[in-house]
Amino acid sequence: MFSSDQELSTYIEEDHPEWEIKNGFVFFQKAKDSQPCKEIPSLQLINQTLSYARELERIV
């Protein structure tokens, strides 16, 4: 993507100052901690989908 290390360094300095170059490696900023993912209520979704399917079957 870049023809030289200098081009890469310039790109990082201008567009991604949170990235670091150490010993020839690029270190990206750690992802920000977000709220923990909530569990998907799979059984509830299955029951709801089956209920919709039964209702559609009654209509048809």
PQR file with spaces between the fields and no chain letter, atoms N, CA, C, O and H, PARSE charges and radii, in Angstrom:
ATOM       1  N    MET     1       0.829   -1.178    0.000 -0.4000 1.5000
ATOM       2  CA   MET     1       0.000    0.000    0.000 -0.0000 2.0000
ATOM       3  C    MET     1       0.883    1.255    0.000  0.5500 1.7000
ATOM       4  O    MET     1       0.548    2.250   -0.642 -0.5500 1.4000
ATOM       5  N    PHE     2       1.973    1.206    0.698 -0.4000 1.5000
ATOM       6  CA   PHE     2       2.895    2.336    0.741 -0.0000 2.0000
ATOM       7  C    PHE     2       4.207    1.916    0.093  0.5500 1.7000
ATOM       8  O    PHE     2       4.668    0.790    0.277 -0.5500 1.4000
ATOM       9  H    PHE     2       2.244    0.397    1.220  0.4000 1.0000
ATOM      10  N    SER     3       4.799    2.826   -0.661 -0.4000 1.5000
ATOM      11  CA   SER     3       6.030    2.472   -1.363 -0.0000 2.0000
ATOM      12  C    SER     3       7.273    2.617   -0.489  0.5500 1.7000
ATOM      13  O    SER     3       8.342    2.129   -0.852 -0.5500 1.4000
ATOM      14  H    SER     3       4.424    3.741   -0.811  0.4000 1.0000
ATOM      15  N    SER     4       7.143    3.284    0.660 -0.4000 1.5000
ATOM      16  CA   SER     4       8.307    3.429    1.535 -0.0000 2.0000
ATOM      17  C    SER     4       7.854    3.568    2.990  0.5500 1.7000
ATOM      18  O    SER     4       6.697    3.873    3.280 -0.5500 1.4000
ATOM      19  H    SER     4       6.274    3.681    0.955  0.4000 1.0000
ATOM      20  N    ASP     5       8.801    3.336    3.883 -0.4000 1.5000
ATOM      21  CA   ASP     5       8.512    3.502    5.314 -0.0000 2.0000
ATOM      22  C    ASP     5       8.205    4.957    5.636  0.5500 1.7000
ATOM      23  O    ASP     5       7.395    5.243    6.517 -0.5500 1.4000
ATOM      24  H    ASP     5       9.740    3.088    3.647  0.4000 1.0000
ATOM      25  N    GLN     6       8.844    5.870    4.931 -0.4000 1.5000
ATOM      26  CA   GLN     6       8.612    7.299    5.167 -0.0000 2.0000
ATOM      27  C    GLN     6       7.170    7.676    4.808  0.5500 1.7000
ATOM      28  O    GLN     6       6.537    8.472    5.502 -0.5500 1.4000
ATOM      29  H    GLN     6       9.503    5.638    4.215  0.4000 1.0000
ATOM      30  N    GLU     7       6.664    7.099    3.723 -0.4000 1.5000
ATOM      31  CA   GLU     7       5.284    7.364    3.323 -0.0000 2.0000
ATOM      32  C    GLU     7       4.316    6.874    4.396  0.5500 1.7000
ATOM      33  O    GLU     7       3.342    7.550    4.728 -0.5500 1.4000
ATOM      34  H    GLU     7       7.179    6.453    3.159  0.4000 1.0000
ATOM      35  N    LEU     8       4.599    5.697    4.927 -0.4000 1.5000
ATOM      36  CA   LEU     8       3.775    5.142    5.995 -0.0000 2.0000
ATOM      37  C    LEU     8       3.843    6.030    7.234  0.5500 1.7000
ATOM      38  O    LEU     8       2.813    6.322    7.842 -0.5500 1.4000
ATOM      39  H    LEU     8       5.391    5.149    4.658  0.4000 1.0000
ATOM      40  N    SER     9       5.024    6.455    7.606 -0.4000 1.5000
ATOM      41  CA   SER     9       5.195    7.323    8.781 -0.0000 2.0000
ATOM      42  C    SER     9       4.426    8.625    8.616  0.5500 1.7000
ATOM      43  O    SER     9       3.776    9.088    9.553 -0.5500 1.4000
ATOM      44  H    SER     9       5.861    6.218    7.113  0.4000 1.0000
ATOM      45  N    THR    10       4.498    9.211    7.442 -0.4000 1.5000
ATOM      46  CA   THR    10       3.782   10.465    7.177 -0.0000 2.0000
ATOM      47  C    THR    10       2.278   10.251    7.297  0.5500 1.7000
ATOM      48  O    THR    10       1.575   11.068    7.891 -0.5500 1.4000
ATOM      49  H    THR    10       5.027    8.836    6.681  0.4000 1.0000
ATOM      50  N    TYR    11       1.785    9.147    6.729 -0.4000 1.5000
ATOM      51  CA   TYR    11       0.361    8.837    6.799 -0.0000 2.0000
ATOM      52  C    TYR    11      -0.087    8.696    8.249  0.5500 1.7000
ATOM      53  O    TYR    11      -1.119    9.238    8.646 -0.5500 1.4000
ATOM      54  H    TYR    11       2.357    8.483    6.246  0.4000 1.0000
ATOM      55  N    ILE    12       0.692    7.969    9.031 -0.4000 1.5000
ATOM      56  CA   ILE    12       0.329    7.758   10.433 -0.0000 2.0000
ATOM      57  C    ILE    12       0.350    9.071   11.206  0.5500 1.7000
ATOM      58  O    ILE    12      -0.562    9.341   11.988 -0.5500 1.4000
ATOM      59  H    ILE    12       1.531    7.529    8.709  0.4000 1.0000
ATOM      60  N    GLU    13       1.366    9.881   11.002 -0.4000 1.5000
ATOM      61  CA   GLU    13       1.464   11.155   11.713 -0.0000 2.0000
ATOM      62  C    GLU    13       0.289   12.076   11.380  0.5500 1.7000
ATOM      63  O    GLU    13      -0.237   12.759   12.258 -0.5500 1.4000
ATOM      64  H    GLU    13       2.107    9.661   10.367  0.4000 1.0000
ATOM      65  N    GLU    14      -0.118   12.092   10.118 -0.4000 1.5000
ATOM      66  CA   GLU    14      -1.177   13.005    9.696 -0.0000 2.0000
ATOM      67  C    GLU    14      -2.580   12.489    9.994  0.5500 1.7000
ATOM      68  O    GLU    14      -3.441   13.240   10.452 -0.5500 1.4000
ATOM      69  H    GLU    14       0.310   11.537    9.404  0.4000 1.0000
ATOM      70  N    ASP    15      -2.804   11.214    9.733 -0.4000 1.5000
ATOM      71  CA   ASP    15      -4.171   10.691    9.812 -0.0000 2.0000
ATOM      72  C    ASP    15      -4.479    9.864   11.050  0.5500 1.7000
ATOM      73  O    ASP    15      -5.638    9.752   11.449 -0.5500 1.4000
ATOM      74  H    ASP    15      -2.104   10.603    9.361  0.4000 1.0000
ATOM      75  N    HIS    16      -3.456    9.286   11.659 -0.4000 1.5000
ATOM      76  CA   HIS    16      -3.692    8.413   12.816 -0.0000 2.0000
ATOM      77  C    HIS    16      -2.631    8.645   13.889  0.5500 1.7000
ATOM      78  O    HIS    16      -1.791    7.775   14.121 -0.5500 1.4000
ATOM      79  H    HIS    16      -2.515    9.377   11.335  0.4000 1.0000
ATOM      80  N    PRO    17      -2.656    9.787   14.537 -0.5600 1.5000
ATOM      81  CA   PRO    17      -1.627   10.076   15.547  0.2800 2.0000
ATOM      82  C    PRO    17      -1.687    9.145   16.761  0.5500 1.7000
ATOM      83  O    PRO    17      -0.734    9.084   17.537 -0.5500 1.4000
ATOM      84  N    GLU    18      -2.800    8.420   16.932 -0.4000 1.5000
ATOM      85  CA   GLU    18      -2.901    7.499   18.067 -0.0000 2.0000
ATOM      86  C    GLU    18      -2.128    6.203   17.821  0.5500 1.7000
ATOM      87  O    GLU    18      -1.879    5.448   18.761 -0.5500 1.4000
ATOM      88  H    GLU    18      -3.575    8.470   16.301  0.4000 1.0000
ATOM      89  N    TRP    19      -1.744    5.936   16.566 -0.4000 1.5000
ATOM      90  CA   TRP    19      -0.925    4.774   16.239 -0.0000 2.0000
ATOM      91  C    TRP    19       0.535    5.058   16.556  0.5500 1.7000
ATOM      92  O    TRP    19       0.962    6.212   16.540 -0.5500 1.4000
ATOM      93  H    TRP    19      -1.946    6.549   15.802  0.4000 1.0000
ATOM      94  N    GLU    20       1.303    4.011   16.843 -0.4000 1.5000
ATOM      95  CA   GLU    20       2.721    4.175   17.150 -0.0000 2.0000
ATOM      96  C    GLU    20       3.555    3.243   16.280  0.5500 1.7000
ATOM      97  O    GLU    20       3.117    2.149   15.925 -0.5500 1.4000
ATOM      98  H    GLU    20       0.956    3.073   16.855  0.4000 1.0000
ATOM      99  N    ILE    21       4.757    3.687   15.942 -0.4000 1.5000
ATOM     100  CA   ILE    21       5.703    2.835   15.229 -0.0000 2.0000
ATOM     101  C    ILE    21       6.870    2.572   16.180  0.5500 1.7000
ATOM     102  O    ILE    21       7.545    3.501   16.624 -0.5500 1.4000
ATOM     103  H    ILE    21       5.113    4.576   16.230  0.4000 1.0000
ATOM     104  N    LYS    22       7.098    1.296   16.486 -0.4000 1.5000
ATOM     105  CA   LYS    22       8.202    0.890   17.361 -0.0000 2.0000
ATOM     106  C    LYS    22       8.891   -0.304   16.737  0.5500 1.7000
ATOM     107  O    LYS    22       8.246   -1.298   16.403 -0.5500 1.4000
ATOM     108  H    LYS    22       6.551    0.541   16.125  0.4000 1.0000
ATOM     109  N    ASN    23      10.196   -0.208   16.579 -0.4000 1.5000
ATOM     110  CA   ASN    23      11.010   -1.308   16.049 -0.0000 2.0000
ATOM     111  C    ASN    23      10.467   -1.871   14.736  0.5500 1.7000
ATOM     112  O    ASN    23      10.518   -3.079   14.502 -0.5500 1.4000
ATOM     113  H    ASN    23      10.720    0.599   16.850  0.4000 1.0000
ATOM     114  N    GLY    24       9.950   -0.989   13.886 -0.4000 1.5000
ATOM     115  CA   GLY    24       9.460   -1.420   12.582 -0.0000 2.0000
ATOM     116  C    GLY    24       8.064   -2.012   12.588  0.5500 1.7000
ATOM     117  O    GLY    24       7.604   -2.517   11.564 -0.5500 1.4000
ATOM     118  H    GLY    24       9.908   -0.008   14.076  0.4000 1.0000
ATOM     119  N    PHE    25       7.383   -1.960   13.725 -0.4000 1.5000
ATOM     120  CA   PHE    25       6.025   -2.476   13.826 -0.0000 2.0000
ATOM     121  C    PHE    25       5.070   -1.317   14.087  0.5500 1.7000
ATOM     122  O    PHE    25       5.429   -0.338   14.742 -0.5500 1.4000
ATOM     123  H    PHE    25       7.757   -1.550   14.556  0.4000 1.0000
ATOM     124  N    VAL    26       3.861   -1.437   13.573 -0.4000 1.5000
ATOM     125  CA   VAL    26       2.835   -0.423   13.822 -0.0000 2.0000
ATOM     126  C    VAL    26       1.934   -0.956   14.923  0.5500 1.7000
ATOM     127  O    VAL    26       1.388   -2.054   14.811 -0.5500 1.4000
ATOM     128  H    VAL    26       3.569   -2.232   13.041  0.4000 1.0000
ATOM     129  N    PHE    27       1.781   -0.183   15.979 -0.4000 1.5000
ATOM     130  CA   PHE    27       0.908   -0.543   17.094 -0.0000 2.0000
ATOM     131  C    PHE    27      -0.319    0.347   17.038  0.5500 1.7000
ATOM     132  O    PHE    27      -0.226    1.574   17.076 -0.5500 1.4000
ATOM     133  H    PHE    27       2.224    0.708   16.070  0.4000 1.0000
ATOM     134  N    PHE    28      -1.466   -0.299   16.947 -0.4000 1.5000
ATOM     135  CA   PHE    28      -2.721    0.423   16.860 -0.0000 2.0000
ATOM     136  C    PHE    28      -3.251    0.689   18.253  0.5500 1.7000
ATOM     137  O    PHE    28      -2.944   -0.030   19.204 -0.5500 1.4000
ATOM     138  H    PHE    28      -1.542   -1.295   16.916  0.4000 1.0000
ATOM     139  N    GLN    29      -4.051    1.735   18.356 -0.4000 1.5000
ATOM     140  CA   GLN    29      -4.637    2.078   19.647 -0.0000 2.0000
ATOM     141  C    GLN    29      -5.578    0.956   20.067  0.5500 1.7000
ATOM     142  O    GLN    29      -6.329    0.418   19.254 -0.5500 1.4000
ATOM     143  H    GLN    29      -4.300    2.319   17.584  0.4000 1.0000
ATOM     144  N    LYS    30      -5.525    0.622   21.322 -0.4000 1.5000
ATOM     145  CA   LYS    30      -6.407   -0.402   21.854 -0.0000 2.0000
ATOM     146  C    LYS    30      -7.847    0.076   21.734  0.5500 1.7000
ATOM     147  O    LYS    30      -8.143    1.249   21.963 -0.5500 1.4000
ATOM     148  H    LYS    30      -4.915    1.060   21.982  0.4000 1.0000
ATOM     149  N    ALA    31      -8.726   -0.827   21.379 -0.4000 1.5000
ATOM     150  CA   ALA    31     -10.137   -0.484   21.249 -0.0000 2.0000
ATOM     151  C    ALA    31     -10.658    0.009   22.591  0.5500 1.7000
ATOM     152  O    ALA    31     -10.302   -0.515   23.646 -0.5500 1.4000
ATOM     153  H    ALA    31      -8.486   -1.780   21.193  0.4000 1.0000
ATOM     154  N    LYS    32     -11.490    1.005   22.526 -0.4000 1.5000
ATOM     155  CA   LYS    32     -12.049    1.553   23.758 -0.0000 2.0000
ATOM     156  C    LYS    32     -12.994    0.538   24.376  0.5500 1.7000
ATOM     157  O    LYS    32     -13.741   -0.156   23.686 -0.5500 1.4000
ATOM     158  H    LYS    32     -11.779    1.430   21.668  0.4000 1.0000
ATOM     159  N    ASP    33     -12.937    0.477   25.687 -0.4000 1.5000
ATOM     160  CA   ASP    33     -13.836   -0.436   26.378 -0.0000 2.0000
ATOM     161  C    ASP    33     -15.249    0.087   26.254  0.5500 1.7000
ATOM     162  O    ASP    33     -15.541    1.229   26.611 -0.5500 1.4000
ATOM     163  H    ASP    33     -12.330    1.040   26.247  0.4000 1.0000
ATOM     164  N    SER    34     -16.105   -0.749   25.750 -0.4000 1.5000
ATOM     165  CA   SER    34     -17.498   -0.357   25.619 -0.0000 2.0000
ATOM     166  C    SER    34     -18.304   -1.146   26.639  0.5500 1.7000
ATOM     167  O    SER    34     -17.774   -1.982   27.370 -0.5500 1.4000
ATOM     168  H    SER    34     -15.867   -1.676   25.460  0.4000 1.0000
ATOM     169  N    GLN    35     -19.564   -0.864   26.666 -0.4000 1.5000
ATOM     170  CA   GLN    35     -20.407   -1.588   27.594 -0.0000 2.0000
ATOM     171  C    GLN    35     -20.418   -3.049   27.195  0.5500 1.7000
ATOM     172  O    GLN    35     -20.388   -3.373   26.008 -0.5500 1.4000
ATOM     173  H    GLN    35     -19.995   -0.184   26.072  0.4000 1.0000
ATOM     174  N    PRO    36     -20.460   -3.921   28.169 -0.5600 1.5000
ATOM     175  CA   PRO    36     -20.460   -5.348   27.843  0.2800 2.0000
ATOM     176  C    PRO    36     -21.682   -5.700   26.991  0.5500 1.7000
ATOM     177  O    PRO    36     -22.758   -5.124   27.152 -0.5500 1.4000
ATOM     178  N    CYS    37     -21.493   -6.637   26.104 -0.4000 1.5000
ATOM     179  CA   CYS    37     -22.588   -7.056   25.231 -0.0000 2.0000
ATOM     180  C    CYS    37     -23.657   -7.746   26.066  0.5500 1.7000
ATOM     181  O    CYS    37     -23.372   -8.532   26.970 -0.5500 1.4000
ATOM     182  H    CYS    37     -20.619   -7.105   25.973  0.4000 1.0000
ATOM     183  N    LYS    38     -24.868   -7.428   25.735 -0.4000 1.5000
ATOM     184  CA   LYS    38     -25.972   -8.083   26.428 -0.0000 2.0000
ATOM     185  C    LYS    38     -26.249   -9.404   25.734  0.5500 1.7000
ATOM     186  O    LYS    38     -26.052   -9.542   24.527 -0.5500 1.4000
ATOM     187  H    LYS    38     -25.100   -6.790   25.001  0.4000 1.0000
ATOM     188  N    GLU    39     -26.704  -10.360   26.505 -0.4000 1.5000
ATOM     189  CA   GLU    39     -27.027  -11.655   25.932 -0.0000 2.0000
ATOM     190  C    GLU    39     -28.297  -11.546   25.108  0.5500 1.7000
ATOM     191  O    GLU    39     -29.218  -10.807   25.456 -0.5500 1.4000
ATOM     192  H    GLU    39     -26.864  -10.248   27.485  0.4000 1.0000
ATOM     193  N    ILE    40     -28.333  -12.277   24.033 -0.4000 1.5000
ATOM     194  CA   ILE    40     -29.520  -12.299   23.190 -0.0000 2.0000
ATOM     195  C    ILE    40     -30.500  -13.305   23.792  0.5500 1.7000
ATOM     196  O    ILE    40     -30.139  -14.457   24.033 -0.5500 1.4000
ATOM     197  H    ILE    40     -27.585  -12.877   23.750  0.4000 1.0000
ATOM     198  N    PRO    41     -31.715  -12.880   24.030 -0.5600 1.5000
ATOM     199  CA   PRO    41     -32.694  -13.801   24.617  0.2800 2.0000
ATOM     200  C    PRO    41     -33.175  -14.793   23.558  0.5500 1.7000
ATOM     201  O    PRO    41     -34.272  -14.654   23.016 -0.5500 1.4000
ATOM     202  N    SER    42     -32.342  -15.793   23.271 -0.4000 1.5000
ATOM     203  CA   SER    42     -32.610  -16.697   22.153 -0.0000 2.0000
ATOM     204  C    SER    42     -33.910  -17.488   22.322  0.5500 1.7000
ATOM     205  O    SER    42     -34.674  -17.624   21.366 -0.5500 1.4000
ATOM     206  H    SER    42     -31.451  -15.906   23.711  0.4000 1.0000
ATOM     207  N    LEU    43     -34.164  -17.999   23.496 -0.4000 1.5000
ATOM     208  CA   LEU    43     -35.400  -18.761   23.683 -0.0000 2.0000
ATOM     209  C    LEU    43     -36.628  -17.885   23.469  0.5500 1.7000
ATOM     210  O    LEU    43     -37.616  -18.327   22.882 -0.5500 1.4000
ATOM     211  H    LEU    43     -33.544  -17.889   24.272  0.4000 1.0000
ATOM     212  N    GLN    44     -36.568  -16.668   23.936 -0.4000 1.5000
ATOM     213  CA   GLN    44     -37.685  -15.740   23.749 -0.0000 2.0000
ATOM     214  C    GLN    44     -37.877  -15.441   22.257  0.5500 1.7000
ATOM     215  O    GLN    44     -39.009  -15.391   21.776 -0.5500 1.4000
ATOM     216  H    GLN    44     -35.766  -16.309   24.412  0.4000 1.0000
ATOM     217  N    LEU    45     -36.783  -15.245   21.531 -0.4000 1.5000
ATOM     218  CA   LEU    45     -36.884  -14.986   20.100 -0.0000 2.0000
ATOM     219  C    LEU    45     -37.441  -16.188   19.348  0.5500 1.7000
ATOM     220  O    LEU    45     -38.253  -16.030   18.436 -0.5500 1.4000
ATOM     221  H    LEU    45     -35.863  -15.285   21.921  0.4000 1.0000
ATOM     222  N    ILE    46     -37.014  -17.376   19.723 -0.4000 1.5000
ATOM     223  CA   ILE    46     -37.527  -18.590   19.080 -0.0000 2.0000
ATOM     224  C    ILE    46     -39.025  -18.718   19.319  0.5500 1.7000
ATOM     225  O    ILE    46     -39.787  -18.982   18.389 -0.5500 1.4000
ATOM     226  H    ILE    46     -36.355  -17.504   20.464  0.4000 1.0000
ATOM     227  N    ASN    47     -39.441  -18.534   20.554 -0.4000 1.5000
ATOM     228  CA   ASN    47     -40.869  -18.638   20.875 -0.0000 2.0000
ATOM     229  C    ASN    47     -41.682  -17.584   20.137  0.5500 1.7000
ATOM     230  O    ASN    47     -42.770  -17.878   19.642 -0.5500 1.4000
ATOM     231  H    ASN    47     -38.822  -18.320   21.310  0.4000 1.0000
ATOM     232  N    GLN    48     -41.180  -16.387   20.060 -0.4000 1.5000
ATOM     233  CA   GLN    48     -41.878  -15.315   19.363 -0.0000 2.0000
ATOM     234  C    GLN    48     -41.979  -15.614   17.867  0.5500 1.7000
ATOM     235  O    GLN    48     -43.027  -15.390   17.261 -0.5500 1.4000
ATOM     236  H    GLN    48     -40.296  -16.148   20.462  0.4000 1.0000
ATOM     237  N    THR    49     -40.907  -16.114   17.273 -0.4000 1.5000
ATOM     238  CA   THR    49     -40.908  -16.456   15.848 -0.0000 2.0000
ATOM     239  C    THR    49     -41.884  -17.587   15.564  0.5500 1.7000
ATOM     240  O    THR    49     -42.614  -17.541   14.574 -0.5500 1.4000
ATOM     241  H    THR    49     -40.056  -16.296   17.765  0.4000 1.0000
ATOM     242  N    LEU    50     -41.905  -18.600   16.421 -0.4000 1.5000
ATOM     243  CA   LEU    50     -42.849  -19.701   16.243 -0.0000 2.0000
ATOM     244  C    LEU    50     -44.290  -19.216   16.389  0.5500 1.7000
ATOM     245  O    LEU    50     -45.188  -19.674   15.683 -0.5500 1.4000
ATOM     246  H    LEU    50     -41.312  -18.637   17.225  0.4000 1.0000
ATOM     247  N    SER    51     -44.490  -18.299   17.300 -0.4000 1.5000
ATOM     248  CA   SER    51     -45.824  -17.728   17.480 -0.0000 2.0000
ATOM     249  C    SER    51     -46.258  -16.982   16.221  0.5500 1.7000
ATOM     250  O    SER    51     -47.400  -17.124   15.783 -0.5500 1.4000
ATOM     251  H    SER    51     -43.761  -17.927   17.874  0.4000 1.0000
ATOM     252  N    TYR    52     -45.365  -16.195   15.637 -0.4000 1.5000
ATOM     253  CA   TYR    52     -45.682  -15.485   14.392 -0.0000 2.0000
ATOM     254  C    TYR    52     -45.980  -16.478   13.276  0.5500 1.7000
ATOM     255  O    TYR    52     -46.899  -16.265   12.485 -0.5500 1.4000
ATOM     256  H    TYR    52     -44.438  -16.080   15.992  0.4000 1.0000
ATOM     257  N    ALA    53     -45.213  -17.556   13.207 -0.4000 1.5000
ATOM     258  CA   ALA    53     -45.428  -18.560   12.169 -0.0000 2.0000
ATOM     259  C    ALA    53     -46.804  -19.208   12.323  0.5500 1.7000
ATOM     260  O    ALA    53     -47.496  -19.442   11.332 -0.5500 1.4000
ATOM     261  H    ALA    53     -44.467  -17.728   13.850  0.4000 1.0000
ATOM     262  N    ARG    54     -47.199  -19.497   13.558 -0.4000 1.5000
ATOM     263  CA   ARG    54     -48.531  -20.086   13.797 -0.0000 2.0000
ATOM     264  C    ARG    54     -49.623  -19.117   13.379  0.5500 1.7000
ATOM     265  O    ARG    54     -50.610  -19.525   12.766 -0.5500 1.4000
ATOM     266  H    ARG    54     -46.637  -19.307   14.363  0.4000 1.0000
ATOM     267  N    GLU    55     -49.462  -17.851   13.698 -0.4000 1.5000
ATOM     268  CA   GLU    55     -50.452  -16.838   13.316 -0.0000 2.0000
ATOM     269  C    GLU    55     -50.559  -16.727   11.801  0.5500 1.7000
ATOM     270  O    GLU    55     -51.661  -16.627   11.261 -0.5500 1.4000
ATOM     271  H    GLU    55     -48.661  -17.519   14.196  0.4000 1.0000
ATOM     272  N    LEU    56     -49.414  -16.743   11.108 -0.4000 1.5000
ATOM     273  CA   LEU    56     -49.429  -16.683    9.640 -0.0000 2.0000
ATOM     274  C    LEU    56     -50.108  -17.925    9.064  0.5500 1.7000
ATOM     275  O    LEU    56     -50.847  -17.840    8.083 -0.5500 1.4000
ATOM     276  H    LEU    56     -48.519  -16.823   11.546  0.4000 1.0000
ATOM     277  N    GLU    57     -49.854  -19.069    9.678 -0.4000 1.5000
ATOM     278  CA   GLU    57     -50.461  -20.306    9.206 -0.0000 2.0000
ATOM     279  C    GLU    57     -51.976  -20.241    9.344  0.5500 1.7000
ATOM     280  O    GLU    57     -52.695  -20.748    8.483 -0.5500 1.4000
ATOM     281  H    GLU    57     -49.254  -19.138   10.475  0.4000 1.0000
ATOM     282  N    ARG    58     -52.460  -19.640   10.390 -0.4000 1.5000
ATOM     283  CA   ARG    58     -53.907  -19.504   10.603 -0.0000 2.0000
ATOM     284  C    ARG    58     -54.536  -18.594    9.555  0.5500 1.7000
ATOM     285  O    ARG    58     -55.653  -18.828    9.094 -0.5500 1.4000
ATOM     286  H    ARG    58     -51.876  -19.228   11.090  0.4000 1.0000
ATOM     287  N    ILE    59     -53.789  -17.544    9.186 -0.4000 1.5000
ATOM     288  CA   ILE    59     -54.309  -16.591    8.210 -0.0000 2.0000
ATOM     289  C    ILE    59     -54.413  -17.249    6.837  0.5500 1.7000
ATOM     290  O    ILE    59     -55.383  -17.049    6.106 -0.5500 1.4000
ATOM     291  H    ILE    59     -52.881  -17.354    9.561  0.4000 1.0000
ATOM     292  N    VAL    60     -53.396  -18.035    6.505 -0.4000 1.5000
ATOM     293  CA   VAL    60     -53.351  -18.670    5.184 -0.0000 2.0000
ATOM     294  C    VAL    60     -54.137  -19.942    5.235  0.5500 1.7000
ATOM     295  O    VAL    60     -54.238  -20.646    4.231 -0.5500 1.4000
ATOM     296  H    VAL    60     -52.608  -18.198    7.099  0.4000 1.0000
